[in-house]
Amino acid sequence: MPITPQNLAHHELIGLRVRVAKARCRSYKGFSGVVVDETRNTLVVEGLDGKRRRVMKKGCTFHFRLPTGCIVAVEGRVLVGRPEDRLTRRALRKW
Amino acid sequence: MERIELLYEQALKTYRSDYELAQRYVTLARRIAMRARVRQPRYLKRVVCKHCKSLIVPGYNCRVRIRQRREPHVTIYCMVCKRFTRIPLRRRKVR
C-alpha cells in the first residue's frame, strides 16, 4: 500500500521531505529537511546544511512532501507514538 | 507491509555514510514486522545476520562463500558477531 495523504499517519515517515509549518517553539518554525529518525515524541530532521535537529511532534504542524509530489499538512499530534505503534488505525483523524 | 521494504531500502542507502543509522532502520523494520505479524520476505532476511540481527552487506561487513563440503551450501560470515550462517542449496532435480 503506497503512502497517501490518508494513511500518512500510519506510514513510514523516515525518508520524507518535511517542513515545520507551525510550531509552538519559535526556533523550530520554518525548518525543512529530510526525516532521518523518529522516536515516540520527536522527529529527527536533517536539514539542507547537513545538520540534524530533533523536533517535537506535539505542538507542531508539519508539511510532508510525499513521493508523488503532493504536500500534506499534518498536525504533529496525530504522529505521536513509536513508529511500530503507529501501525494500527486510530479514530483520531484530524488534519 | 511495504513500510518494511522502505526501511530496508533506506538502510541500504545509508549504511556507507552512517552505519548506526542504517542499523536503526533495520531494527525498526524488524519491529514493525513483528508488531504487524508479517513475515519478512526471504530476500530481506538475507540482508540481516541471523545471530546478531545486524545489517550485513557482502563486501562491507560480511563474507559470502560457496562451500561444497558434505552438501553444497552458502556460508555467510558476519564480521559483527563473527559467526557463520549456513544456507543449504537445494539440489537440482535430475531430469
N, CA and C atoms of all chains as a GROMACS GRO file, in nm:
protein
  570
    1MET      N    1   0.085  -0.119   0.000
    1MET     CA    2   0.000   0.000   0.000
    1MET      C    3   0.088   0.124   0.000
    2PRO      N    4   0.086   0.200  -0.108
    2PRO     CA    5   0.173   0.318  -0.112
    2PRO      C    6   0.124   0.427  -0.019
    3ILE      N    7   0.210   0.520   0.006
    3ILE     CA    8   0.178   0.625   0.102
    3ILE      C    9   0.085   0.729   0.037
    4THR      N   10  -0.021   0.760   0.109
    4THR     CA   11  -0.119   0.857   0.061
    4THR      C   12  -0.144   0.959   0.171
    5PRO      N   13  -0.207   1.071   0.139
    5PRO     CA   14  -0.241   1.166   0.245
    5PRO      C   15  -0.327   1.103   0.354
    6GLN      N   16  -0.405   1.001   0.318
    6GLN     CA   17  -0.495   0.941   0.416
    6GLN      C   18  -0.423   0.852   0.515
    7ASN      N   19  -0.322   0.780   0.468
    7ASN     CA   20  -0.260   0.684   0.560
    7ASN      C   21  -0.123   0.732   0.610
    8LEU      N   22  -0.093   0.857   0.584
    8LEU     CA   23   0.039   0.909   0.622
    8LEU      C   24   0.070   0.888   0.770
    9ALA      N   25  -0.032   0.908   0.854
    9ALA     CA   26  -0.008   0.900   0.997
    9ALA      C   27   0.028   0.758   1.041
   10HIS      N   28   0.000   0.660   0.956
   10HIS     CA   29   0.033   0.521   0.991
   10HIS      C   30   0.148   0.471   0.907
   11HIS      N   31   0.204   0.556   0.826
   11HIS     CA   32   0.305   0.511   0.732
   11HIS      C   33   0.444   0.554   0.776
   12GLU      N   34   0.541   0.517   0.693
   12GLU     CA   35   0.679   0.544   0.726
   12GLU      C   36   0.712   0.691   0.701
   13LEU      N   37   0.765   0.756   0.802
   13LEU     CA   38   0.798   0.897   0.787
   13LEU      C   39   0.944   0.916   0.749
   14ILE      N   40   1.026   0.815   0.782
   14ILE     CA   41   1.169   0.827   0.754
   14ILE      C   42   1.190   0.833   0.603
   15GLY      N   43   1.268   0.931   0.562
   15GLY     CA   44   1.297   0.945   0.420
   15GLY      C   45   1.212   1.050   0.350
   16LEU      N   46   1.111   1.101   0.421
   16LEU     CA   47   1.024   1.202   0.358
   16LEU      C   48   1.082   1.341   0.378
   17ARG      N   49   1.055   1.428   0.281
   17ARG     CA   50   1.090   1.568   0.297
   17ARG      C   51   0.985   1.634   0.385
   18VAL      N   52   1.030   1.717   0.473
   18VAL     CA   53   0.935   1.776   0.566
   18VAL      C   54   0.970   1.922   0.594
   19ARG      N   55   0.866   1.999   0.622
   19ARG     CA   56   0.889   2.137   0.663
   19ARG      C   57   0.804   2.162   0.787
   20VAL      N   58   0.863   2.226   0.884
   20VAL     CA   59   0.788   2.259   1.005
   20VAL      C   60   0.711   2.387   0.975
   21ALA      N   61   0.580   2.372   0.962
   21ALA     CA   62   0.500   2.486   0.919
   21ALA      C   63   0.465   2.575   1.038
   22LYS      N   64   0.419   2.510   1.143
   22LYS     CA   65   0.381   2.586   1.262
   22LYS      C   66   0.445   2.517   1.380
   23ALA      N   67   0.484   2.594   1.477
   23ALA     CA   68   0.542   2.533   1.596
   23ALA      C   69   0.519   2.623   1.716
   24ARG      N   70   0.500   2.554   1.826
   24ARG     CA   71   0.482   2.632   1.948
   24ARG      C   72   0.614   2.698   1.986
   25CYS      N   73   0.721   2.624   1.958
   25CYS     CA   74   0.852   2.680   1.984
   25CYS      C   75   0.900   2.752   1.858
   26ARG      N   76   0.937   2.875   1.870
   26ARG     CA   77   0.961   2.955   1.751
   26ARG      C   78   1.086   2.910   1.675
   27SER      N   79   1.184   2.855   1.746
   27SER     CA   80   1.309   2.824   1.678
   27SER      C   81   1.294   2.706   1.581
   28TYR      N   82   1.189   2.627   1.596
   28TYR     CA   83   1.167   2.516   1.504
   28TYR      C   84   1.105   2.562   1.374
   29LYS      N   85   1.034   2.672   1.380
   29LYS     CA   86   0.946   2.709   1.270
   29LYS      C   87   1.022   2.735   1.141
   30GLY      N   88   0.964   2.687   1.031
   30GLY     CA   89   1.024   2.710   0.900
   30GLY      C   90   1.138   2.618   0.867
   31PHE      N   91   1.172   2.529   0.960
   31PHE     CA   92   1.283   2.438   0.936
   31PHE      C   93   1.242   2.328   0.838
   32SER      N   94   1.326   2.298   0.742
   32SER     CA   95   1.289   2.193   0.648
   32SER      C   96   1.407   2.100   0.623
   33GLY      N   97   1.374   1.980   0.577
   33GLY     CA   98   1.478   1.882   0.552
   33GLY      C   99   1.418   1.743   0.534
   34VAL      N  100   1.501   1.642   0.556
   34VAL     CA  101   1.459   1.504   0.538
   34VAL      C  102   1.452   1.437   0.675
   35VAL      N  103   1.347   1.360   0.698
   35VAL     CA  104   1.334   1.289   0.824
   35VAL      C  105   1.435   1.173   0.824
   36VAL      N  106   1.523   1.170   0.922
   36VAL     CA  107   1.619   1.060   0.928
   36VAL      C  108   1.588   0.962   1.041
   37ASP      N  109   1.523   1.009   1.145
   37ASP     CA  110   1.490   0.916   1.252
   37ASP      C  111   1.366   0.964   1.323
   38GLU      N  112   1.310   0.874   1.402
   38GLU     CA  113   1.183   0.904   1.464
   38GLU      C  114   1.177   0.834   1.598
   39THR      N  115   1.132   0.904   1.702
   39THR     CA  116   1.106   0.840   1.830
   39THR      C  117   0.960   0.863   1.863
   40ARG      N  118   0.924   0.829   1.984
   40ARG     CA  119   0.784   0.842   2.022
   40ARG      C  120   0.736   0.986   2.010
   41ASN      N  121   0.816   1.077   2.056
   41ASN     CA  122   0.770   1.215   2.062
   41ASN      C  123   0.842   1.311   1.968
   42THR      N  124   0.943   1.264   1.901
   42THR     CA  125   1.020   1.357   1.819
   42THR      C  126   1.047   1.301   1.680
   43LEU      N  127   1.083   1.395   1.592
   43LEU     CA  128   1.135   1.359   1.461
   43LEU      C  129   1.276   1.415   1.453
   44VAL      N  130   1.367   1.339   1.393
   44VAL     CA  131   1.499   1.393   1.369
   44VAL      C  132   1.505   1.432   1.223
   45VAL      N  133   1.527   1.560   1.199
   45VAL     CA  134   1.523   1.612   1.063
   45VAL      C  135   1.663   1.656   1.024
   46GLU      N  136   1.709   1.608   0.910
   46GLU     CA  137   1.838   1.652   0.861
   46GLU      C  138   1.816   1.766   0.763
   47GLY      N  139   1.868   1.881   0.797
   47GLY     CA  140   1.848   1.998   0.714
   47GLY      C  141   1.934   1.996   0.590
   48LEU      N  142   1.915   2.095   0.507
   48LEU     CA  143   1.991   2.101   0.383
   48LEU      C  144   2.138   2.125   0.411
   49ASP      N  145   2.169   2.186   0.526
   49ASP     CA  146   2.308   2.208   0.561
   49ASP      C  147   2.372   2.086   0.625
   50GLY      N  148   2.295   1.976   0.634
   50GLY     CA  149   2.350   1.853   0.690
   50GLY      C  150   2.340   1.845   0.841
   51LYS      N  151   2.282   1.948   0.902
   51LYS     CA  152   2.267   1.945   1.046
   51LYS      C  153   2.142   1.870   1.085
   52ARG      N  154   2.151   1.791   1.193
   52ARG     CA  155   2.035   1.717   1.238
   52ARG      C  156   1.970   1.786   1.356
   53ARG      N  157   1.842   1.799   1.350
   53ARG     CA  158   1.771   1.864   1.461
   53ARG      C  159   1.655   1.776   1.503
   54ARG      N  160   1.633   1.775   1.633
   54ARG     CA  161   1.525   1.695   1.688
   54ARG      C  162   1.406   1.788   1.711
   55VAL      N  163   1.294   1.755   1.650
   55VAL     CA  164   1.176   1.840   1.658
   55VAL      C  165   1.066   1.764   1.730
   56MET      N  166   1.003   1.829   1.826
   56MET     CA  167   0.888   1.768   1.893
   56MET      C  168   0.775   1.748   1.792
   57LYS      N  169   0.708   1.636   1.803
   57LYS     CA  170   0.592   1.615   1.716
   57LYS      C  171   0.474   1.696   1.768
   58LYS      N  172   0.457   1.687   1.899
   58LYS     CA  173   0.345   1.756   1.961
   58LYS      C  174   0.366   1.908   1.949
   59GLY      N  175   0.261   1.977   1.919
   59GLY     CA  176   0.271   2.122   1.916
   59GLY      C  177   0.322   2.178   1.786
   60CYS      N  178   0.345   2.092   1.688
   60CYS     CA  179   0.391   2.141   1.558
   60CYS      C  180   0.293   2.098   1.449
   61THR      N  181   0.297   2.169   1.340
   61THR     CA  182   0.227   2.125   1.220
   61THR      C  183   0.332   2.105   1.112
   62PHE      N  184   0.328   1.989   1.050
   62PHE     CA  185   0.430   1.957   0.951
   62PHE      C  186   0.371   1.957   0.811
   63HIS      N  187   0.453   1.995   0.716
   63HIS     CA  188   0.417   1.977   0.576
   63HIS      C  189   0.507   1.868   0.520
   64PHE      N  190   0.447   1.754   0.492
   64PHE     CA  191   0.524   1.643   0.435
   64PHE      C  192   0.511   1.644   0.285
   65ARG      N  193   0.620   1.619   0.216
   65ARG     CA  194   0.608   1.601   0.072
   65ARG      C  195   0.617   1.453   0.041
   66LEU      N  196   0.513   1.399  -0.017
   66LEU     CA  197   0.509   1.256  -0.050
   66LEU      C  198   0.589   1.232  -0.177
   67PRO      N  199   0.626   1.106  -0.202
   67PRO     CA  200   0.699   1.074  -0.325
   67PRO      C  201   0.621   1.113  -0.450
   68THR      N  202   0.489   1.118  -0.440
   68THR     CA  203   0.409   1.157  -0.556
   68THR      C  204   0.418   1.307  -0.582
   69GLY      N  205   0.472   1.380  -0.486
   69GLY     CA  206   0.489   1.522  -0.507
   69GLY      C  207   0.386   1.606  -0.434
   70CYS      N  208   0.281   1.543  -0.382
   70CYS     CA  209   0.181   1.624  -0.316
   70CYS      C  210   0.224   1.653  -0.173
   71ILE      N  211   0.183   1.768  -0.126
   71ILE     CA  212   0.226   1.814   0.005
   71ILE      C  213   0.109   1.804   0.102
   72VAL      N  214   0.134   1.741   0.216
   72VAL     CA  215   0.029   1.717   0.313
   72VAL      C  216   0.063   1.791   0.442
   73ALA      N  217  -0.035   1.862   0.493
   73ALA     CA  218  -0.017   1.925   0.623
   73ALA      C  219  -0.070   1.832   0.730
   74VAL      N  220   0.013   1.802   0.829
   74VAL     CA  221  -0.028   1.711   0.935
   74VAL      C  222   0.002   1.776   1.069
   75GLU      N  223  -0.094   1.765   1.157
   75GLU     CA  224  -0.069   1.810   1.292
   75GLU      C  225   0.020   1.707   1.360
   76GLY      N  226   0.121   1.754   1.430
   76GLY     CA  227   0.214   1.661   1.492
   76GLY      C  228   0.148   1.571   1.595
   77ARG      N  229   0.037   1.616   1.646
   77ARG     CA  230  -0.033   1.541   1.750
   77ARG      C  231  -0.072   1.400   1.703
   78VAL      N  232  -0.110   1.388   1.574
   78VAL     CA  233  -0.153   1.256   1.526
   78VAL      C  234  -0.034   1.165   1.499
   79LEU      N  235   0.086   1.220   1.503
   79LEU     CA  236   0.204   1.138   1.474
   79LEU      C  237   0.269   1.084   1.600
   80VAL      N  238   0.218   1.127   1.716
   80VAL     CA  239   0.279   1.083   1.840
   80VAL      C  240   0.260   0.933   1.857
   81GLY      N  241   0.366   0.866   1.896
   81GLY     CA  242   0.364   0.720   1.910
   81GLY      C  243   0.488   0.662   1.847
   82ARG      N  244   0.534   0.553   1.904
   82ARG     CA  245   0.652   0.490   1.847
   82ARG      C  246   0.621   0.442   1.705
   83PRO      N  247   0.722   0.442   1.618
   83PRO     CA  248   0.695   0.409   1.478
   83PRO      C  249   0.625   0.275   1.460
   84GLU      N  250   0.661   0.176   1.545
   84GLU     CA  251   0.596   0.046   1.527
   84GLU      C  252   0.456   0.045   1.586
   85ASP      N  253   0.425   0.146   1.671
   85ASP     CA  254   0.292   0.150   1.729
   85ASP      C  255   0.193   0.228   1.644
   86ARG      N  256   0.246   0.307   1.551
   86ARG     CA  257   0.157   0.386   1.468
   86ARG      C  258   0.089   0.304   1.360
   87LEU      N  259   0.121   0.176   1.355
   87LEU     CA  260   0.065   0.089   1.251
   87LEU      C  261  -0.087   0.083   1.256
   88THR      N  262  -0.138   0.064   1.376
   88THR     CA  263  -0.281   0.041   1.388
   88THR      C  264  -0.358   0.171   1.370
   89ARG      N  265  -0.471   0.156   1.311
   89ARG     CA  266  -0.553   0.273   1.282
   89ARG      C  267  -0.622   0.322   1.408
   90ARG      N  268  -0.624   0.452   1.422
   90ARG     CA  269  -0.695   0.508   1.535
   90ARG      C  270  -0.804   0.602   1.485
   91ALA      N  271  -0.898   0.632   1.572
   91ALA     CA  272  -1.010   0.716   1.532
   91ALA      C  273  -0.966   0.862   1.514
   92LEU      N  274  -0.853   0.895   1.574
   92LEU     CA  275  -0.807   1.032   1.569
   92LEU      C  276  -0.773   1.072   1.425
   93ARG      N  277  -0.858   1.147   1.363
   93ARG     CA  278  -0.835   1.180   1.224
   93ARG      C  279  -0.863   1.328   1.202
   94LYS      N  280  -0.765   1.405   1.235
   94LYS     CA  281  -0.782   1.548   1.210
   94LYS      C  282  -0.658   1.601   1.143
   95TRP      N  283  -0.670   1.637   1.018
   95TRP     CA  284  -0.557   1.704   0.955
   95TRP      C  285  -0.599   1.790   0.840
   96MET      N  286   0.416  -0.521   0.562
   96MET     CA  287   0.372  -0.415   0.471
   96MET      C  288   0.488  -0.354   0.398
   97GLU      N  289   0.459  -0.259   0.312
   97GLU     CA  290   0.569  -0.205   0.232
   97GLU      C  291   0.656  -0.110   0.313
   98ARG      N  292   0.608  -0.073   0.434
   98ARG     CA  293   0.692   0.009   0.519
   98ARG      C  294   0.824  -0.059   0.550
   99ILE      N  295   0.815  -0.192   0.569
   99ILE     CA  296   0.936  -0.268   0.599
   99ILE      C  297   1.036  -0.256   0.485
  100GLU      N  298   0.984  -0.275   0.365
  100GLU     CA  299   1.073  -0.270   0.250
  100GLU      C  300   1.135  -0.132   0.235
  101LEU      N  301   1.052  -0.031   0.260
  101LEU     CA  302   1.102   0.106   0.251
  101LEU      C  303   1.219   0.127   0.347
  102LEU      N  304   1.202   0.074   0.469
  102LEU     CA  305   1.307   0.094   0.569
  102LEU      C  306   1.435   0.024   0.529
  103TYR      N  307   1.422  -0.096   0.475
  103TYR     CA  308   1.541  -0.168   0.432
  103TYR      C  309   1.610  -0.094   0.319
  104GLU      N  310   1.528  -0.039   0.229
  104GLU     CA  311   1.582   0.039   0.120
  104GLU      C  312   1.666   0.154   0.174
  105GLN      N  313   1.608   0.223   0.271
  105GLN     CA  314   1.678   0.336   0.332
  105GLN      C  315   1.806   0.289   0.399
  106ALA      N  316   1.796   0.174   0.466
  106ALA     CA  317   1.912   0.122   0.536
  106ALA      C  318   2.026   0.095   0.438
  107LEU      N  319   1.991   0.036   0.326
  107LEU     CA  320   2.094   0.003   0.229
  107LEU      C  321   2.152   0.128   0.165
  108LYS      N  322   2.072   0.233   0.164
  108LYS     CA  323   2.122   0.358   0.105
  108LYS      C  324   2.218   0.428   0.200
  109THR      N  325   2.194   0.414   0.331
  109THR     CA  326   2.268   0.497   0.425
  109THR      C  327   2.384   0.427   0.492
  110TYR      N  328   2.400   0.297   0.474
  110TYR     CA  329   2.497   0.228   0.560
  110TYR      C  330   2.639   0.279   0.540
  111ARG      N  331   2.668   0.331   0.421
  111ARG     CA  332   2.804   0.377   0.395
  111ARG      C  333   2.837   0.504   0.473
  112SER      N  334   2.739   0.594   0.477
  112SER     CA  335   2.767   0.720   0.546
  112SER      C  336   2.746   0.709   0.696
  113ASP      N  337   2.647   0.632   0.736
  113ASP     CA  338   2.614   0.626   0.878
  113ASP      C  339   2.564   0.487   0.910
  114TYR      N  340   2.655   0.400   0.952
  114TYR     CA  341   2.615   0.261   0.972
  114TYR      C  342   2.516   0.247   1.086
  115GLU      N  343   2.532   0.328   1.190
  115GLU     CA  344   2.444   0.314   1.306
  115GLU      C  345   2.300   0.350   1.272
  116LEU      N  346   2.286   0.451   1.188
  116LEU     CA  347   2.152   0.491   1.147
  116LEU      C  348   2.087   0.380   1.064
  117ALA      N  349   2.166   0.322   0.974
  117ALA     CA  350   2.117   0.211   0.893
  117ALA      C  351   2.072   0.096   0.983
  118GLN      N  352   2.153   0.072   1.087
  118GLN     CA  353   2.120  -0.034   1.181
  118GLN      C  354   1.989  -0.004   1.252
  119ARG      N  355   1.968   0.122   1.281
  119ARG     CA  356   1.843   0.163   1.346
  119ARG      C  357   1.723   0.135   1.255
  120TYR      N  358   1.742   0.160   1.125
  120TYR     CA  359   1.633   0.134   1.031
  120TYR      C  360   1.598  -0.014   1.028
  121VAL      N  361   1.704  -0.097   1.033
  121VAL     CA  362   1.680  -0.241   1.031
  121VAL      C  363   1.601  -0.282   1.155
  122THR      N  364   1.643  -0.228   1.270
  122THR     CA  365   1.573  -0.262   1.395
  122THR      C  366   1.426  -0.220   1.384
  123LEU      N  367   1.405  -0.100   1.333
  123LEU     CA  368   1.268  -0.051   1.320
  123LEU      C  369   1.186  -0.141   1.228
  124ALA      N  370   1.246  -0.176   1.116
  124ALA     CA  371   1.174  -0.260   1.020
  124ALA      C  372   1.137  -0.393   1.083
  125ARG      N  373   1.232  -0.448   1.159
  125ARG     CA  374   1.204  -0.576   1.224
  125ARG      C  375   1.091  -0.561   1.326
  126ARG      N  376   1.096  -0.449   1.399
  126ARG     CA  377   0.992  -0.428   1.499
  126ARG      C  378   0.855  -0.414   1.435
  127ILE      N  379   0.852  -0.341   1.324
  127ILE     CA  380   0.725  -0.323   1.255
  127ILE      C  381   0.672  -0.457   1.207
  128ALA      N  382   0.763  -0.538   1.153
  128ALA     CA  383   0.723  -0.669   1.104
  128ALA      C  384   0.665  -0.754   1.217
  129MET      N  385   0.730  -0.744   1.334
  129MET     CA  386   0.684  -0.826   1.446
  129MET      C  387   0.550  -0.776   1.497
  130ARG      N  388   0.539  -0.644   1.503
  130ARG     CA  389   0.415  -0.587   1.552
  130ARG      C  390   0.298  -0.618   1.459
  131ALA      N  391   0.324  -0.611   1.330
  131ALA     CA  392   0.217  -0.636   1.233
  131ALA      C  393   0.199  -0.785   1.208
  132ARG      N  394   0.285  -0.866   1.267
  132ARG     CA  395   0.283  -1.011   1.248
  132ARG      C  396   0.290  -1.046   1.100
  133VAL      N  397   0.388  -0.988   1.037
  133VAL     CA  398   0.410  -1.014   0.896
  133VAL      C  399   0.543  -1.086   0.881
  134ARG      N  400   0.547  -1.181   0.793
  134ARG     CA  401   0.672  -1.249   0.766
  134ARG      C  402   0.762  -1.159   0.684
  135GLN      N  403   0.890  -1.163   0.714
  135GLN     CA  404   0.980  -1.084   0.632
  135GLN      C  405   1.011  -1.164   0.506
  136PRO      N  406   1.010  -1.097   0.392
  136PRO     CA  407   1.041  -1.168   0.268
  136PRO      C  408   1.180  -1.227   0.274
  137ARG      N  409   1.201  -1.333   0.202
  137ARG     CA  410   1.326  -1.405   0.214
  137ARG      C  411   1.446  -1.321   0.174
  138TYR      N  412   1.431  -1.241   0.068
  138TYR     CA  413   1.546  -1.165   0.023
  138TYR      C  414   1.588  -1.061   0.128
  139LEU      N  415   1.495  -1.021   0.213
  139LEU     CA  416   1.532  -0.927   0.318
  139LEU      C  417   1.601  -0.997   0.434
  140LYS      N  418   1.562  -1.123   0.455
  140LYS     CA  419   1.627  -1.198   0.562
  140LYS      C  420   1.774  -1.220   0.533
  141ARG      N  421   1.809  -1.218   0.405
  141ARG     CA  422   1.949  -1.237   0.368
  141ARG      C  423   2.034  -1.115   0.403
  142VAL      N  424   1.971  -1.004   0.425
  142VAL     CA  425   2.044  -0.881   0.449
  142VAL      C  426   2.075  -0.863   0.597
  143VAL      N  427   2.010  -0.945   0.680
  143VAL     CA  428   2.027  -0.929   0.824
  143VAL      C  429   2.091  -1.056   0.880
  144CYS      N  430   2.186  -1.038   0.970
  144CYS     CA  431   2.254  -1.152   1.030
  144CYS      C  432   2.158  -1.229   1.119
  145LYS      N  433   2.159  -1.360   1.103
  145LYS     CA  434   2.068  -1.444   1.181
  145LYS      C  435   2.095  -1.437   1.330
  146HIS      N  436   2.221  -1.414   1.365
  146HIS     CA  437   2.259  -1.423   1.506
  146HIS      C  438   2.243  -1.290   1.579
  147CYS      N  439   2.302  -1.185   1.521
  147CYS     CA  440   2.303  -1.059   1.595
  147CYS      C  441   2.207  -0.957   1.535
  148LYS      N  442   2.132  -0.994   1.432
  148LYS     CA  443   2.031  -0.907   1.370
  148LYS      C  444   2.087  -0.776   1.317
  149SER      N  445   2.214  -0.776   1.284
  149SER     CA  446   2.268  -0.652   1.229
  149SER      C  447   2.265  -0.658   1.077
  150LEU      N  448   2.268  -0.540   1.021
  150LEU     CA  449   2.268  -0.529   0.875
  150LEU      C  450   2.400  -0.580   0.822
  151ILE      N  451   2.396  -0.674   0.730
  151ILE     CA  452   2.521  -0.721   0.673
  151ILE      C  453   2.518  -0.701   0.523
  152VAL      N  454   2.626  -0.647   0.473
  152VAL     CA  455   2.638  -0.621   0.330
  152VAL      C  456   2.761  -0.695   0.281
  153PRO      N  457   2.746  -0.780   0.183
  153PRO     CA  458   2.861  -0.852   0.131
  153PRO      C  459   2.968  -0.753   0.084
  154GLY      N  460   3.091  -0.778   0.121
  154GLY     CA  461   3.199  -0.691   0.080
  154GLY      C  462   3.217  -0.574   0.172
  155TYR      N  463   3.123  -0.554   0.264
  155TYR     CA  464   3.137  -0.443   0.359
  155TYR      C  465   3.161  -0.497   0.500
  156ASN      N  466   3.073  -0.582   0.548
  156ASN     CA  467   3.097  -0.639   0.679
  156ASN      C  468   3.059  -0.786   0.687
  157CYS      N  469   3.057  -0.853   0.574
  157CYS     CA  470   3.039  -0.997   0.579
  157CYS      C  471   3.104  -1.063   0.459
  158ARG      N  472   3.129  -1.191   0.474
  158ARG     CA  473   3.187  -1.269   0.365
  158ARG      C  474   3.086  -1.372   0.322
  159VAL      N  475   3.075  -1.393   0.194
  159VAL     CA  476   2.984  -1.494   0.143
  159VAL      C  477   3.065  -1.592   0.062
  160ARG      N  478   3.056  -1.718   0.101
  160ARG     CA  479   3.132  -1.820   0.031
  160ARG      C  480   3.041  -1.937  -0.006
  161ILE      N  481   3.075  -2.000  -0.114
  161ILE     CA  482   3.004  -2.122  -0.151
  161ILE      C  483   3.094  -2.240  -0.113
  162ARG      N  484   3.037  -2.329  -0.036
  162ARG     CA  485   3.116  -2.444   0.010
  162ARG      C  486   3.056  -2.571  -0.049
  163GLN      N  487   3.143  -2.666  -0.073
  163GLN     CA  488   3.099  -2.791  -0.133
  163GLN      C  489   3.102  -2.907  -0.035
  164ARG      N  490   3.161  -2.885   0.082
  164ARG     CA  491   3.175  -2.995   0.177
  164ARG      C  492   3.040  -3.055   0.215
  165ARG      N  493   3.034  -3.180   0.216
  165ARG     CA  494   2.915  -3.253   0.259
  165ARG      C  495   2.796  -3.226   0.168
  166GLU      N  496   2.763  -3.100   0.159
  166GLU     CA  497   2.648  -3.064   0.077
  166GLU      C  498   2.670  -2.922   0.029
  167PRO      N  499   2.632  -2.890  -0.092
  167PRO     CA  500   2.653  -2.752  -0.138
  167PRO      C  501   2.576  -2.654  -0.052
  168HIS      N  502   2.641  -2.555   0.000
  168HIS     CA  503   2.570  -2.454   0.076
  168HIS      C  504   2.645  -2.321   0.070
  169VAL      N  505   2.574  -2.217   0.105
  169VAL     CA  506   2.635  -2.084   0.109
  169VAL      C  507   2.667  -2.054   0.254
  170THR      N  508   2.787  -2.004   0.278
  170THR     CA  509   2.824  -1.967   0.414
  170THR      C  510   2.839  -1.816   0.421
  171ILE      N  511   2.771  -1.756   0.516
  171ILE     CA  512   2.784  -1.612   0.537
  171ILE      C  513   2.855  -1.592   0.670
  172TYR      N  514   2.966  -1.521   0.666
  172TYR     CA  515   3.040  -1.493   0.788
  172TYR      C  516   3.017  -1.347   0.824
  173CYS      N  517   2.952  -1.326   0.937
  173CYS     CA  518   2.922  -1.189   0.979
  173CYS      C  519   3.039  -1.134   1.057
  174MET      N  520   3.092  -1.020   1.016
  174MET     CA  521   3.209  -0.964   1.082
  174MET      C  522   3.171  -0.890   1.210
  175VAL      N  523   3.042  -0.872   1.232
  175VAL     CA  524   3.000  -0.800   1.353
  175VAL      C  525   3.002  -0.896   1.472
  176CYS      N  526   2.933  -1.010   1.456
  176CYS     CA  527   2.930  -1.104   1.568
  176CYS      C  528   3.024  -1.221   1.544
  177LYS      N  529   3.090  -1.224   1.428
  177LYS     CA  530   3.190  -1.325   1.395
  177LYS      C  531   3.136  -1.467   1.404
  178ARG      N  532   3.020  -1.483   1.344
  178ARG     CA  533   2.964  -1.617   1.339
  178ARG      C  534   2.921  -1.650   1.197
  179PHE      N  535   2.900  -1.777   1.174
  179PHE     CA  536   2.862  -1.822   1.041
  179PHE      C  537   2.714  -1.851   1.033
  180THR      N  538   2.659  -1.825   0.918
  180THR     CA  539   2.524  -1.870   0.888
  180THR      C  540   2.533  -1.958   0.765
  181ARG      N  541   2.470  -2.071   0.771
  181ARG     CA  542   2.474  -2.158   0.654
  181ARG      C  543   2.337  -2.164   0.590
  182ILE      N  544   2.337  -2.154   0.461
  182ILE     CA  545   2.212  -2.167   0.386
  182ILE      C  546   2.231  -2.281   0.288
  183PRO      N  547   2.160  -2.390   0.308
  183PRO     CA  548   2.178  -2.502   0.217
  183PRO      C  549   2.120  -2.470   0.080
  184LEU      N  550   2.185  -2.523  -0.022
  184LEU     CA  551   2.134  -2.505  -0.158
  184LEU      C  552   2.061  -2.633  -0.196
  185ARG      N  553   1.943  -2.612  -0.242
  185ARG     CA  554   1.865  -2.730  -0.281
  185ARG      C  555   1.929  -2.795  -0.402
  186ARG      N  556   1.932  -2.925  -0.396
  186ARG     CA  557   1.990  -2.996  -0.508
  186ARG      C  558   1.893  -2.990  -0.626
  187ARG      N  559   1.949  -2.971  -0.743
  187ARG     CA  560   1.864  -2.965  -0.861
  187ARG      C  561   1.809  -3.103  -0.893
  188LYS      N  562   1.688  -3.102  -0.938
  188LYS     CA  563   1.628  -3.231  -0.972
  188LYS      C  564   1.693  -3.286  -1.100
  189VAL      N  565   1.719  -3.414  -1.100
  189VAL     CA  566   1.781  -3.477  -1.216
  189VAL      C  567   1.672  -3.510  -1.317
  190ARG      N  568   1.693  -3.458  -1.435
  190ARG     CA  569   1.589  -3.484  -1.534
  190ARG      C  570   1.614  -3.614  -1.607
   0.00000   0.00000   0.00000
